[in-house]
Amino acid sequence: METTIEIDDEIICVWVSYSYTPAEPMVWTYRNGDPGHPGSPAEVELLSVEGKHDGKEYIDLIGEEQCIELQDKILALKEKNESYY
């Protein structure tokens, strides 16, 4: 995914590589009567954040807050795309 990040008041265009696991819905009970499971939310793991123009790896330079923002952007994009199917 292509996006921008801010480091030291500079906006940098980056490619974000990630692993995405879709949400698993809750199952109240199975057909045979066994108890189900609570399900789980979708998850995103950032693998790399590489500068589009300089090829520099930024994942170690960005803070936890920026990582969470990137993960939220990816989740929102995935949820939007999944709603079309």
C-alpha positions in Angstrom: 0.0 0.0 0.0 1.3 3.5 -0.8 0.8 6.2 1.8 2.6 9.0 3.5 4.2 9.3 7.0 5.6 12.2 8.9 9.1 12.0 10.4 10.8 15.1 11.9 8.2 17.4 10.3 8.9 15.9 6.8 6.2 14.1 4.8 7.6 11.0 3.2 5.9 8.8 0.6 6.3 5.1 1.5 5.3 1.6 0.5 3.9 -0.4 3.4 4.1 -4.2 3.3 1.9 -6.0 5.7 0.2 -9.2 6.7 -3.6 -9.1 7.0 -5.8 -11.6 8.9 -9.5 -11.1 8.4 -11.9 -11.1 11.3 -13.5 -14.4 12.3 -17.2 -14.1 13.2 -18.5 -15.3 16.5 -20.1 -18.8 16.6 -22.7 -19.2 19.3 -23.0 -23.0 19.0 -22.0 -25.6 16.5 -24.6 -27.7 14.8 -24.0 -30.6 17.1 -24.7 -28.4 20.1 -21.1 -27.8 21.2 -20.3 -24.3 22.5 -18.9 -22.0 19.9 -16.2 -19.4 20.2 -16.2 -15.6 20.6 -14.6 -14.8 17.2 -11.7 -12.4 16.7 -11.1 -9.0 15.1 -9.2 -8.4 11.9 -5.4 -7.9 12.4 -2.7 -6.2 10.5 1.0 -6.8 11.1 3.4 -4.2 9.5 6.3 -6.0 7.8 8.1 -3.0 6.3 7.7 0.7 5.6 10.0 1.6 2.7 10.6 5.0 1.2 9.2 5.1 -2.3 11.9 7.4 -3.6 14.9 6.5 -1.5 14.3 2.8 -0.7 15.1 3.5 3.0 13.5 1.3 5.7 11.5 3.5 8.1 9.7 0.9 10.3 12.3 1.3 13.1 12.1 5.1 12.9 8.4 5.5 13.3 6.7 5.5 16.7 4.0 3.2 18.0 1.4 5.9 17.4 2.3 6.0 13.7 2.3 2.2 13.5 -1.2 2.2 14.9 -2.3 4.9 12.4 -1.0 2.8 9.5 -2.7 -0.3 10.8 -6.0 1.6 11.1 -5.7 2.9 7.6 -5.1 -0.6 6.2 -8.0 -2.0 8.3 -10.3 0.7 7.0 -9.3 0.1 3.4 -9.8 -3.7 3.8 -13.2 -3.2 5.4 -14.3 -0.9 2.6 -13.1 -3.3 0.0 -14.8 -6.3 1.7 -18.1 -4.5 1.9 -18.3 -4.6 -1.9 -18.5 -8.4 -2.0 
